Amino acid sequence: MSLTDLTLADARELLARREISARELSEAHLEAIEKLNPRLNAFITVTPELALAQAEAADRAYAAGEAGPLAGLPLAIKDLFCTEGVRTTAASLMLENFVPPYESTVTARLRAAGAVFVGKTNLDEFAMGSSNMTSAFGAVANPWTRAGDAAALVPGGSSGGSAAAVAARLALGATGTDTGGSIRQPASFCGIAGMKPTYGRCSRFGIIAFASSLDQAGPMARNVEDCAILLTAMAGFDPKDSTSADRPVPDFHAACTRGVTGLRIGVPKEYAAPGMPDEIAALWQAGRDWLRAAGAELVEISLPHSEYALATYYIVAPAECSSNLARYDGVRFGRREDGADLIEMYERTRAAGFGAEVKRRILIGTYVLSAGYYDAYYLRAQKVRSLILGDFTAAFARCDAILTPTAPSAAFAQGEKMDDPVKMYLNDIYTVPASLAGLPAMSVPVGLNQEGLPLGLQVIGRPFDEETVFAVADKIEKAAGFSARPALRAGG
């Protein structure tokens, strides 16, 4: 087996037994990046010198018996996490040459655990998108292709670079961020596992903000177990983040093997919408059958306000985006264009620095926050958001976890749906409700569609009950036995 085909858990065992070295593991992944990244464009910045220095430090730590829980494991970091001394762009011309003087809390924790950073992954600009087509550094190609068709497919977004890197065996795992589905949807499109923790479980300090009440960091990896290992290292209270939850971090890895006997699994009747593709409906039914066979009880639940979730999200998120992106004015840091006066400098800087989708969301957000429209749009959206959370609270009185599809389709080709922003926004129809409610949710790969592309199921849990989400997701993963691999991958 190629070193790049190892799971994170397996690689950790081999490193601990000194059967492989961290340096040779990192070199294998850096070689894979050098070979495949020109075709995938999964990385904006590759950091071979940093990776090898960290790998050698990990080898010394193993020799001294002082290795951390992630020592020597090559990870990819979404280019939304500030990394001290390493360019951090948010996939935008606005931050094309920005080198942060500080480290995000999540990446600092991964470093402290001994992880190796092979590079910064591509994303939709400022995390705004569900296709990874809005990056100022070019689109990411999904390593999967349709049977008999070489057309490049999108990897999903906004964490498409991280998903593609993990699926193509360019890293053992990756960080992502999820605002409305940006971990889960690309995980589904690329045939990997991705976890959005409860809002507040992982610190947002040092993550370039999109929508502050929704953004949440989480792990992406090839299976549920690997995500659990990563989240244990990433999570925890941070006094530098006022929204960080001061709660102990459980052993998520141990939770994977708890089983589902006696658990009640909710199936929302509203999600069985007309027009759902037959293959997605069939896999959703298969997921229910697997859990029932494993000892869980299936119960029908209702989430009646879910139909308003997308509309609510696309008022709340752009409003917060408009506020957060006001800081990019050319005065303090980032891109700066010359102008005859201050206003012209602002205008030229923001016109040159932001792409079309970011401008669209800033305009929508500014509109809904403006005088005369705040009550009609933003305030009403916040009220509907409370109703959506109330639906989940009522549902969790009757069940322990909820099972849904992750996305309404498999990956689509670059260029498809691109001319209609509303069609693009519909990619998040199943993921947005959990984001608005701040709940933990995970996508698990379970099968292929007729064109040979991966499809995922989503498990949603109670607030701060990631352990049950991991237990249910692990059982689904083992029952599904998903073993398909993309054609374009290291070691393939």
SELO-835097 format. One record per residue (C-alpha): x, y, z; residue in three letters. Coordinates in steps of 0.25 Angstrom, whole numbers, plus 5000, padded with zeros to 4 digits. Example, Ala and Ser with C-alpha at 12.3 -4.5 7.8 and 13.67 -1.06 7.14 Angstrom:
2
504949825031Ala;505549965029Ser;
% end
This chain:
492
500050005000Met;500550144997Ser;500850235008Leu;499750335003Thr;498750225004Asp;498850215019Leu;497750265027Thr;498150365038Leu;497850265049Ala;498750155042Asp;499850255039Ala;499850295054Arg;500050145058Glu;501150125048Leu;501850245053Leu;501750215067Ala;502350075064Arg;503450145056Arg;503150055044Glu;503150185036Ile;503750325038Ser;502950455038Ala;503950505028Arg;503650395018Glu;502150415020Leu;502250565018Ser;503150545006Glu;502150444999Ala;501050545001His;501850664996Leu;502250584983Glu;500750554981Ala;500450704982Ile;501550734972Glu;500950634962Lys;499450654964Leu;499250794968Asn;499550854955Pro;498250784950Arg;497450794963Leu;497850934967Asn;497450884981Ala;498550974988Phe;498851114987Ile;500151114995Thr;500950984997Val;501950995009Thr;503050885007Pro;504050945015Glu;503150965027Leu;502550825025Ala;503950755025Leu;504350835037Ala;503150795045Gln;503350655040Ala;504750645046Glu;504250705059Ala;503250595060Ala;504250485057Asp;505150545068Arg;503850545077Ala;503550405074Tyr;505050365077Ala;504950435091Ala;503550375094Gly;502950515094Glu;502050505081Ala;500750585081Gly;499450515077Pro;499650565063Leu;501150565062Ala;501650545048Gly;500250545041Leu;500250625028Pro;498950725028Leu;498450825018Ala;497950955024Ile;496851035017Lys;497351165013Asp;496451235022Leu;497251205035Phe;498251305038Cys;499651235039Thr;500751315045Glu;501851345034Gly;501051275023Val;500251345013Arg;498751345016Thr;497851395004Thr;496451355007Ala;496551324991Ala;496351474989Ser;497151574982Leu;496851664994Met;497851575002Leu;498751524991Glu;499951564998Asn;499551565013Phe;500451485022Val;499851485036Pro;500751515048Pro;499951425057Tyr;499351285057Glu;497851235057Ser;497551165070Thr;497151035062Val;498451025055Thr;499251065067Ala;498550945074Arg;498850855062Leu;500350895062Arg;500350875077Ala;499850735075Ala;501050715065Gly;500350715052Ala;501050745039Val;500550855030Phe;500750825015Val;500050955010Gly;498851045009Lys;497650995001Thr;496751074991Asn;495351114994Leu;494251204989Asp;494651344991Glu;494451385006Phe;493751245007Ala;492551294999Met;492051194989Gly;491751044988Ser;492551004976Ser;493951064978Asn;493851134965Met;493851274971Thr;495351264976Ser;496251374970Ala;497351274969Phe;496451184959Gly;495551074961Ala;495850944968Val;495550814960Ala;494850694967Asn;495750574966Pro;494550494962Trp;493950494948Thr;492750434942Arg;492850294936Ala;493150314921Gly;493250464923Asp;494550544925Ala;493850674928Ala;494450744940Ala;493450744952Leu;493350844964Val;493850784977Pro;492750864985Gly;492950984993Gly;493451065000Ser;494450965006Ser;494650894992Gly;496150904992Gly;496250835005Ser;495250725000Ala;495950704987Ala;497250694994Ala;496750585004Val;496050504993Ala;497250514984Ala;498250464995Arg;498950594996Leu;498750605011Ala;498350505022Leu;497250615026Gly;496950755025Ala;496350875032Thr;495050935027Gly;494051035031Thr;492551025030Asp;491551145030Thr;490451075022Gly;490950945018Gly;492350975013Ser;492950855020Ile;491850755018Arg;491450785003Gln;492950774998Pro;493150645006Ala;491950585000Ser;492350624986Phe;493750574988Cys;493450444995Gly;494050475008Ile;493550505023Ala;493350645028Gly;492850695042Met;492350825045Lys;492350835060Pro;491350905069Thr;491551065068Tyr;492551095079Gly;493250965079Arg;494451015071Cys;495051155073Ser;494851255062Arg;496051335066Phe;496951355054Gly;495951305044Ile;495651405033Ile;494151435036Ala;492951425026Phe;491751415035Ala;492151415050Ser;490851355056Ser;491051235046Leu;492451215043Asp;493051085050Gln;494351015047Ala;494350865046Gly;495150745041Pro;495150675027Met;495750535025Ala;495550405018Arg;494650335029Asn;493950365042Val;494950315051Glu;496050415045Asp;495050535047Cys;494850495061Ala;496350495064Ile;496550625057Leu;495350695064Leu;495850645078Thr;497150735075Ala;496450845069Met;495350875079Ala;495350945092Gly;495051075099Phe;495851195095Asp;495751325103Pro;496151405090Lys;494751365084Asp;493551425091Ser;492651315084Thr;493551205089Ser;492851105098Ala;493551075111Asp;493250925111Arg;494150805113Pro;494550735100Val;494150585100Pro;494950475094Asp;494250475080Phe;495050355075His;494550265086Ala;493150305083Ala;493250255069Cys;493050105075Thr;491950135084Arg;490850075075Gly;489450115072Val;488650015080Thr;487450085087Gly;487650215080Leu;486450285073Arg;486850335059Ile;485950445054Gly;485550455039Val;484950585036Pro;483750575027Lys;483950705020Glu;485250665014Tyr;484550565005Ala;484350674995Ala;483750644982Pro;484850644971Gly;485850574980Met;486650484971Pro;486350334972Asp;487750294976Glu;487850394987Ile;486450344992Ala;486950204992Ala;488250234999Leu;487450305010Trp;486550185011Gln;487750095012Ala;488350185023Gly;487050165031Arg;487150015029Asp;488550005033Trp;488250075046Leu;487049995049Arg;487849865047Ala;488849925057Ala;487849935068Gly;487350075066Ala;485950125065Glu;485450205054Leu;484450315057Val;483750415048Glu;483950565052Ile;483550695046Ser;484350815044Leu;483250905038Pro;484051035036His;485250965028Ser;484551015015Glu;484951155020Tyr;486351125024Ala;487051165011Leu;486351295010Ala;486751325024Thr;488151285022Tyr;488351375010Tyr;487851495018Ile;488651465031Val;489951425024Ala;490051535014Pro;489751635025Ala;490851585034Glu;491751575022Cys;491451725018Ser;491851765032Ser;493151675033Asn;493651715020Leu;493551865022Ala;494951855028Arg;495551825015Tyr;495651975011Asp;497151985007Gly;497552065019Val;498051965029Arg;498451835022Phe;498251755009Gly;498151814995Arg;498151964993Arg;497852044980Glu;498152184978Asp;497052294977Gly;496952444976Ala;496352444990Asp;495952345002Leu;494652314996Ile;495252284982Glu;496252194988Met;495252114996Tyr;494452094983Glu;495652054974Arg;496151964985Thr;494851884987Arg;494551884972Ala;495851824969Ala;495951734982Gly;494651664982Phe;494051564972Gly;492651564966Ala;492051464977Glu;492651544988Val;492151674983Lys;490751614981Arg;490651574995Arg;491251705001Ile;490151774993Leu;489051684998Ile;489551695012Gly;489651845012Thr;488251855006Tyr;487551775017Val;488251845028Leu;487951985022Ser;486952075028Ala;485552045024Gly;485851895021Tyr;486551845034Tyr;485151815041Asp;484551755028Ala;485751665025Tyr;486851645035Tyr;485951655048Leu;484951555041Arg;486051465037Ala;486551455051Gln;485151425056Lys;485051305046Val;486451265050Arg;485851245064Ser;484651165059Leu;485651075052Ile;486451055065Leu;485151025072Gly;484750915062Asp;486050845064Phe;485850855080Thr;484450795079Ala;485050685069Ala;486150655079Phe;485150625090Ala;484750505082Arg;486050465076Cys;487550455078Asp;488050485064Ala;487450525051Ile;487750455037Leu;487650535024Thr;488350535011Pro;489550635010Thr;489350694997Ala;488250694986Pro;489150644975Ser;490550584973Ala;491650674968Ala;491250754955Phe;492150804944Ala;492950934944Gln;492051034937Gly;490750964940Glu;489751044949Lys;490751164949Met;489851254942Asp;488751254952Asp;489151294967Pro;487851234972Val;488151094966Lys;489551104973Met;488951144986Tyr;488051014986Leu;489250924987Asn;489150965002Asp;487750925004Ile;487950805013Tyr;489150865021Thr;488751005024Val;487650975035Pro;488650915044Ala;489651035042Ser;488551135046Leu;488251055058Ala;489751035062Gly;489650885062Leu;490750785060Pro;490550715047Ala;491350615039Met;491450565024Ser;491750415022Val;492050355008Pro;491150245006Val;491050204991Gly;491150244976Leu;490150294967Asn;489850244953Gln;491050324947Glu;491950274957Gly;492050394966Leu;491950394982Pro;490750424990Leu;490650455005Gly;489750445016Leu;489650545027Gln;489550525042Val;489050635051Ile;489250635066Gly;488850715079Arg;489650835083Pro;491050785088Phe;490650645085Asp;491650615074Glu;491950485081Glu;490550425077Thr;490750485063Val;492150405062Phe;491450285067Ala;490350285057Val;491250325046Ala;492250215049Asp;491150115048Lys;490650165035Ile;492050165029Glu;492350025033Lys;490949975028Ala;491150055015Ala;492549995013Gly;492850115003Phe;494250074997Ser;494150144983Ala;495350234980Arg;495450354970Pro;496250324957Ala;497150444960Leu;497950414973Arg;499250394978Ala;499650244978Gly;498550214968Gly;
% end
